[in-house]
Amino acid sequence: QVQLVESGGGLVQAGGSLRLSCAVSGSSIFGINTMGWYRQAPGKQRELVAVVTSGSGTNYQDSVKGRFTISRDNAKNTVYLQMNSLKLEDTAVYYCYYRRVISGLEYWGQGTQVTVSS
């Protein structure tokens, strides 16, 4: 059974940094897939933050370009989101996402809270 477990969230002051991790179990990410991070703030729609494909392509939301970096370690079955220069508007629950391209199956983590304070 595929499970995604996020970690690394917490409280940080504006301008600070956090690194989120998402560990995948029940499926090898060596396959053809897309992994990414989404976030949802209270009262707002869930939005894409960043994605990385098994072919190493990446895409970022404009608001995080230059500040966030997504990466993956296939040997560890883990995807990361390095977040630098955090802003108040980055406050949200961050969700890990995993999609197997061939089957179309997709999975979500439980989410990890990121709170940026002034």
C-alpha positions in Angstrom: 0.0 0.0 0.0 1.5 3.3 -1.1 2.0 5.9 1.7 3.6 9.3 1.6 4.9 10.8 4.9 5.9 14.4 5.1 8.3 15.8 7.7 10.2 19.0 8.3 7.5 21.5 8.8 7.3 23.9 11.7 7.5 27.5 12.8 10.0 29.8 11.3 10.6 33.5 11.1 10.3 35.4 7.9 13.5 35.2 5.9 14.3 31.8 7.4 14.6 28.4 5.9 13.0 24.9 6.2 13.5 21.7 4.3 10.6 19.4 3.8 11.0 15.7 3.2 8.5 13.2 1.8 9.3 9.5 2.2 7.4 7.1 -0.1 6.7 3.6 1.0 5.0 0.8 -1.0 6.2 2.0 -4.3 9.6 2.6 -5.9 10.1 6.1 -7.3 12.6 4.7 -9.9 9.6 4.3 -12.2 8.0 6.8 -14.5 6.4 9.3 -12.2 5.9 12.9 -11.1 6.4 14.0 -7.6 5.7 17.3 -6.1 4.6 19.6 -3.4 1.3 21.4 -3.1 0.1 23.7 -0.3 -3.2 25.0 1.0 -3.7 28.0 3.2 -6.9 28.5 5.2 -9.7 29.7 3.0 -7.7 29.1 -0.2 -7.5 26.4 -2.9 -4.7 23.9 -2.8 -2.0 25.1 -5.2 1.0 23.7 -6.9 4.3 24.7 -5.4 6.8 22.6 -7.3 7.0 19.3 -9.2 9.9 17.1 -10.4 9.6 14.3 -12.9 11.5 11.0 -13.0 13.2 12.5 -16.0 14.5 15.3 -13.8 12.4 18.1 -15.2 11.1 20.6 -12.7 8.5 23.3 -12.5 7.8 26.0 -9.9 5.0 28.3 -9.0 6.1 31.8 -9.9 5.9 33.1 -6.4 8.5 30.6 -5.1 11.0 30.7 -8.0 14.4 31.5 -6.8 13.5 30.7 -3.2 12.4 27.1 -3.3 14.2 24.0 -4.7 12.6 20.6 -5.3 14.8 17.6 -5.5 14.5 13.8 -5.3 16.7 11.0 -4.1 15.5 7.8 -5.8 17.7 5.6 -3.8 16.1 6.9 -0.6 12.6 7.0 -2.2 12.3 10.5 -1.0 11.5 14.0 -2.4 12.6 17.2 -0.8 11.6 20.9 -0.8 14.2 23.3 0.3 12.5 26.6 1.2 14.6 29.7 1.7 13.7 33.3 2.2 10.3 32.3 3.6 7.6 34.9 3.6 4.4 35.2 5.6 2.3 34.2 2.6 4.2 30.9 2.5 2.2 29.8 5.6 0.2 26.7 4.7 -0.2 23.0 5.0 2.2 21.5 2.5 1.3 18.2 0.9 3.5 15.7 -0.9 2.2 14.4 -4.2 3.1 11.3 -6.2 1.7 10.3 -9.6 2.5 7.1 -11.5 2.3 8.3 -15.1 1.5 5.0 -16.8 -1.4 4.0 -14.6 -2.5 7.5 -13.7 -2.6 6.6 -10.0 -1.9 9.4 -7.6 -1.3 9.7 -4.0 -1.2 12.4 -1.3 0.5 12.7 2.0 -1.2 13.8 5.2 0.4 17.2 5.1 2.9 19.1 7.2 2.2 22.6 8.7 4.6 25.4 7.8 4.0 28.6 9.7 6.0 31.8 8.9 6.0 34.5 11.5 7.0 38.1 11.4 
